[in-house]
Amino acid sequence: MTAKHQGSQTVVERCETCGRDTSHTVTVEIRTESKKKENAEFSREPYRIATCQICGETTSQRMNNA
């Protein structure tokens, strides 16, 4: 799976591991979902990646569920 980072920012949001609101570094990655090389250019999707600055837990969410 290929990923490209599109910048980052810090936001406060709920961390399920910590059980409270904490600072998170949030980035957007463009990931290639297809494992087949001939279709890879058509399977790129944006993902929101959030990493808790307290415990290090990382979550990812697909942004386009078309």
N, C-alpha and C positions, 0 to 999 in steps of 0.2 A: 504494500500500500504506500503510495507516494503522498507526502504532505508538504505544503508550502505555508509558511507563517505570514500573516498579513498585519503585523504590529500587535501591540498589547496595551492593556490599561489595567489599573487596579480598581476594584469595586468591592463594596461590602455586601455579602450575601450569606445565606444560611449554609453551614457546613454540617452535613448529617453525621460525619465522623466525630467532630468536636461537639456537636449538639448545641451550637450557638451561631450567631452572626459573626463572621470573621472577614478579614481582607482576603481577596482572591485576585490573582493575576489572571486576566481573561484575554485569550487570543482567538483568532479565527484562522483555521487551517483549511486549505483546499486539499481534499483527499481523493485519491483515485481508488474507486471501489472494485473495479473489474480486475481480475487476475490475468485476463487474456490481453496480450499486447495489441491485437488488432482492434479492440474496442476501448482501450484505455482512455483515449481522448474524449470519449462520450460518457464516461462514468465518473467525472469529477463532481464532488459535492462539497459545500461549505459545512464545517463543523465548528461549534463553539467549544473551546477548551478552557476550563476553569480549574485553577490550582490554588488550594488553600495555603495561605502564608504561615499558618500555625502548625498544621499537621502534615502538609504536603500531599494530601489526597487530591487526585485529579479526576475530573469528570469530563465526558465529552457528550455533545448532543448534536445530532444531525439537524441542520437548519432548514433544509428543503425536503419535506416529506411528500413531494408530489407523486 
